[in-house]
Amino acid sequence: MVTAFFTYLTLKGLKHVWKDLTHALSFLPQTKKPTFILALTFGAIGGFVSYFFVAPAVRKKVGKMDTNGENLNSLFTIPLIFSAAMLSFAHGANDVANAVGPLADVNDALTNMAISKKAAIPLWVMITGGVGISIGLALFGPRLIKTVGTEITDLNPMRAFSIMMAAAITVIIASQLGLPVSSTHIAVGGVFGVGFLREWLDSKKENLKQVELKPTFPNT
């Protein structure tokens, strides 16, 4: 999770200050923005370092637990918060950009009275996108969360974490490749995927129970 988070923040966050960083730190590649390989390297380093801080705490907590589903789910509370934050960053980089891009193009065309190959994005357009998604989440977010989180399939912290991580990584890869995907659709697809897996596992358990309960008769 930390590796994916650091990789994404390097690709999307450091590119705005990359020139200043390369001037200050000469050992960094002198490129216009951080490359995917470099971002992945930073992510791997971050994940490796975080492992040595997190692993002992997890082992200590697990040592005091019974091995049941409720205790295992409690371990995913904090990772779920961070994975949700990462998906929020991915959502802003993808879905908000899908709305901000056309608005910036329209503004550029009206300002220059011509169609440019590349349009600059003014600050007010970015603010409009941020305010728009905030208002949308405030108005429809709770209802949508209730529908997706309870009415499609039964989610617990472990399943929700799997959905968040899968959706965030998928959106990050799509954004890196320039694919116009919807992070909302990907997240809902992740919910369906987890739901299908849960139903399949439940059906396997039910079949095993039926086999165990089936009466056996001695050979005659």
Secondary structure, 3 states (H helix, E strand, C coil): CHHHHHHHHHHHCHHHCHHHHHHHCCCCCCCCCCCHHHHHHHHHHHHHHHHHHHHHHHHHHHCCCCCCHHHHHHCCHHHHHHHHHHHHHHHHHHHHHHHHHHHHHHHHHHHHCCCCCCCCCCHHHHHHHHHHHHHHHHHHHHHHHHHHHHHCCCCCHHHHHHHHHHHHHHHHHHHHHCCCCCHHHHHHHHHHHHHHHHHHHHHHHHHHHHHHHCCCCCCC
